[in-house]
Amino acid sequence: MKIGINATILGDKPTGLGIYTINIINELVTQAYGEGHEVVIYTSHKEPFTNSKAEVREVSKYTSPKYGKLAGMFRFIWNQVMLPFYSTKDKVDIIYSTTHHGSFFGKDSQILTIHDTLPLIFPKQHKLQNYYFKYIIPLLLRKTKGLVTVSNSTKDDLVKNFNYSNSNIDIVYNSYNKDHFKYDVDEKYKNEYGRYFLFVGASYPHKNLDRALEALKELYENEDFKDVKILITGGRKDYTDIIIEKFQQYSFFENVVLLDYVPFNELPKLYSNAIALVYPSLYEGFGIPPIEAMACMCPTIVSNKSSLPEVCGDASIYINPEDKNDIYKAMKKMLVDKKLRGELIERGLLNCERFQWDKSASELLKLLNEKGGKAG
């Protein structure tokens, strides 16, 4: 079997979807060639696959996420025109897209991954994607042999929103880079910032940063916690600018540190030095940062909504993300209850063992074998 992989979502500064794409492809390629299959990867960013056995076809650089809305338009056109052309030329048996981008034309043998239904839940936040989910995805579903998603929670959302057969949706969990995300004894960030909570991915309003900062404001009013900071990384400037405008007049804001993009190699230190990860998201299709944090022995405070209870198990403090007082109480508990922190660290290390890229790739390859029509 020859597998074509649509990795046009990948850019030079990968975040959630990009990280998933790199890890699932690299592990899938290893296992596929071990079973005698071939793989061809379509991407504008070849670097993560330099040592791969797979053939890598470089596509237009304008499909890269760094080009914003232009990239979205280019990816759509590329999927409709060039993906059918390349897949026919390369004689692939099945096409796997690491995201919800597929083709109306060419092969019916395609599998899409839908990671979440955010554009349907927050339409004002994702106006163009809302249109895509409402009008394009229902048409694409007619040209797919199945869907992959990353949690039972998202699977339920897909069945509800698209009236798509439950039996035709397979769950392949996300994972984390086990060799990279582990406790780091370097106390660089602790020495620089003292006691701090970590907030990862301040990209959109559904990440709920404003309520996390309102909770920090409550902490600041207690003399014992006046030094406690919150470090924010991975944000979008347009969103963080709104947050700054809302809170900069308050004295507690001196304890808010915006780190922007933190290099991949620094993330384990950032997690390892934190009091806890605060992740009060209103919706997640999966939620990789809490798993990365657990692997780095960083306790987690997470929302009790969508996929997070499924992913985090018994290894987190759960909060109502719409209640700033609930978030405040959880943060305070992390500061004063050393026994609880220790228990959460132990449970977190056990919990993240459930998520392995090799296991995820094995499940995906089994699905591609079933849907691909021929083997070997």
VENFENLIN-V21580 format. One record per pair of residues at least 24 apart in sequence whose C-alpha atoms are under 7 Angstrom apart, sorted by the first residue. I is the first residue (numbers start at 1). J is the second residue. D is the distance in whole Angstrom. If there is no record, write none. Layout:
[[I & J & D] [I & J & D]]
//
This chain:
[[1 & 37 & 5] [1 & 38 & 6] [1 & 93 & 6] [1 & 374 & 6] [1 & 375 & 4] [1 & 376 & 5] [2 & 37 & 6] [2 & 38 & 5] [2 & 39 & 6] [2 & 92 & 5] [2 & 93 & 5] [2 & 94 & 7] [3 & 38 & 6] [3 & 39 & 5] [3 & 40 & 6] [3 & 92 & 6] [3 & 93 & 6] [3 & 94 & 5] [3 & 95 & 6] [4 & 39 & 6] [4 & 40 & 5] [4 & 41 & 6] [4 & 87 & 7] [4 & 92 & 6] [4 & 94 & 6] [4 & 95 & 5] [4 & 96 & 6] [5 & 40 & 6] [5 & 41 & 5] [5 & 42 & 6] [5 & 95 & 6] [5 & 96 & 5] [5 & 97 & 6] [6 & 41 & 6] [6 & 42 & 5] [6 & 43 & 7] [6 & 96 & 6] [6 & 97 & 5] [6 & 98 & 6] [7 & 41 & 7] [7 & 42 & 6] [7 & 43 & 5] [7 & 97 & 7] [7 & 98 & 6] [8 & 42 & 6] [8 & 43 & 5] [8 & 44 & 6] [8 & 63 & 6] [8 & 64 & 7] [8 & 75 & 7] [9 & 63 & 7] [9 & 64 & 6] [9 & 65 & 6] [10 & 43 & 7] [10 & 45 & 6] [10 & 64 & 6] [10 & 65 & 7] [11 & 45 & 6] [11 & 64 & 5] [11 & 65 & 6] [11 & 66 & 7] [12 & 45 & 7] [20 & 174 & 7] [21 & 98 & 6] [22 & 48 & 7] [23 & 357 & 7] [24 & 357 & 6] [24 & 361 & 6] [27 & 357 & 7] [27 & 358 & 6] [27 & 361 & 6] [28 & 361 & 5] [28 & 365 & 7] [29 & 54 & 7] [36 & 376 & 5] [37 & 376 & 5] [79 & 103 & 5] [80 & 104 & 6] [80 & 105 & 6] [93 & 372 & 6] [93 & 373 & 7] [94 & 372 & 5] [102 & 140 & 7] [103 & 140 & 7] [104 & 140 & 6] [104 & 143 & 6] [108 & 143 & 5] [108 & 144 & 6] [108 & 145 & 7] [109 & 144 & 6] [109 & 145 & 6] [109 & 372 & 7] [110 & 144 & 5] [110 & 145 & 6] [111 & 144 & 6] [111 & 145 & 6] [111 & 146 & 5] [111 & 147 & 6] [112 & 147 & 5] [112 & 148 & 6] [113 & 147 & 6] [113 & 148 & 5] [113 & 149 & 6] [114 & 148 & 6] [114 & 149 & 5] [115 & 149 & 5] [115 & 150 & 6] [115 & 285 & 6] [116 & 154 & 6] [116 & 284 & 7] [116 & 285 & 4] [117 & 157 & 7] [138 & 162 & 7] [145 & 371 & 7] [148 & 172 & 7] [150 & 174 & 6] [150 & 285 & 7] [150 & 286 & 6] [151 & 285 & 7] [151 & 286 & 6] [151 & 307 & 6] [153 & 306 & 6] [153 & 307 & 5] [154 & 285 & 6] [172 & 360 & 6] [172 & 363 & 7] [172 & 364 & 7] [173 & 355 & 7] [173 & 360 & 6] [174 & 355 & 7] [175 & 288 & 7] [175 & 355 & 5] [175 & 356 & 5] [175 & 357 & 6] [176 & 288 & 7] [176 & 292 & 6] [176 & 356 & 7] [181 & 268 & 5] [181 & 292 & 6] [181 & 295 & 6] [181 & 296 & 6] [182 & 268 & 6] [182 & 295 & 5] [182 & 296 & 4] [183 & 268 & 7] [183 & 272 & 6] [183 & 295 & 7] [183 & 296 & 4] [183 & 297 & 6] [184 & 268 & 6] [184 & 269 & 5] [184 & 272 & 6] [186 & 269 & 7] [187 & 273 & 6] [189 & 270 & 6] [189 & 273 & 6] [190 & 273 & 5] [195 & 228 & 5] [195 & 229 & 6] [195 & 275 & 7] [196 & 228 & 5] [196 & 229 & 4] [196 & 230 & 5] [196 & 231 & 7] [196 & 274 & 6] [196 & 275 & 6] [197 & 229 & 6] [197 & 230 & 5] [197 & 231 & 6] [197 & 274 & 5] [197 & 275 & 5] [197 & 276 & 5] [197 & 277 & 6] [197 & 278 & 7] [198 & 230 & 6] [198 & 231 & 5] [198 & 232 & 6] [198 & 274 & 6] [198 & 276 & 6] [198 & 277 & 5] [198 & 278 & 6] [199 & 230 & 7] [199 & 231 & 6] [199 & 232 & 5] [199 & 233 & 6] [199 & 277 & 6] [199 & 278 & 5] [199 & 279 & 7] [200 & 232 & 6] [200 & 233 & 5] [200 & 234 & 6] [201 & 233 & 6] [201 & 234 & 5] [201 & 235 & 5] [202 & 232 & 7] [202 & 233 & 7] [202 & 234 & 6] [202 & 235 & 4] [202 & 236 & 7] [203 & 235 & 5] [203 & 236 & 5] [203 & 239 & 6] [204 & 239 & 6] [206 & 281 & 6] [206 & 282 & 5] [206 & 283 & 7] [207 & 280 & 7] [207 & 281 & 4] [207 & 282 & 6] [208 & 280 & 6] [208 & 281 & 6] [208 & 282 & 7] [210 & 243 & 7] [211 & 324 & 5] [212 & 324 & 7] [212 & 327 & 7] [214 & 324 & 6] [215 & 324 & 6] [215 & 325 & 7] [215 & 327 & 6] [215 & 328 & 4] [216 & 328 & 7] [217 & 252 & 6] [218 & 328 & 7] [219 & 328 & 7] [220 & 252 & 6] [228 & 255 & 7] [229 & 255 & 5] [229 & 256 & 6] [230 & 255 & 6] [230 & 256 & 5] [230 & 257 & 6] [231 & 256 & 6] [231 & 257 & 5] [231 & 258 & 6] [231 & 259 & 7] [232 & 257 & 6] [232 & 258 & 5] [232 & 259 & 6] [233 & 258 & 6] [233 & 259 & 5] [233 & 260 & 5] [233 & 261 & 6] [233 & 262 & 7] [234 & 260 & 5] [234 & 261 & 5] [235 & 260 & 6] [268 & 296 & 6] [271 & 296 & 6] [271 & 298 & 6] [272 & 296 & 5] [272 & 297 & 6] [272 & 298 & 6] [274 & 298 & 6] [276 & 300 & 5] [276 & 301 & 7] [277 & 301 & 6] [278 & 302 & 6] [279 & 303 & 6] [280 & 321 & 5] [281 & 321 & 7] [282 & 321 & 6] [284 & 308 & 7] [286 & 311 & 7] [291 & 352 & 6] [294 & 345 & 7] [294 & 348 & 5] [294 & 349 & 6] [294 & 352 & 7] [295 & 348 & 7] [295 & 349 & 6] [295 & 352 & 6] [297 & 345 & 5] [297 & 349 & 7] [298 & 345 & 6] [299 & 341 & 6] [299 & 344 & 6] [299 & 345 & 5] [301 & 330 & 7] [312 & 351 & 7] [313 & 351 & 7] [314 & 347 & 7] [315 & 344 & 5] [315 & 347 & 5] [315 & 348 & 5] [315 & 351 & 7] [316 & 344 & 6]]
//
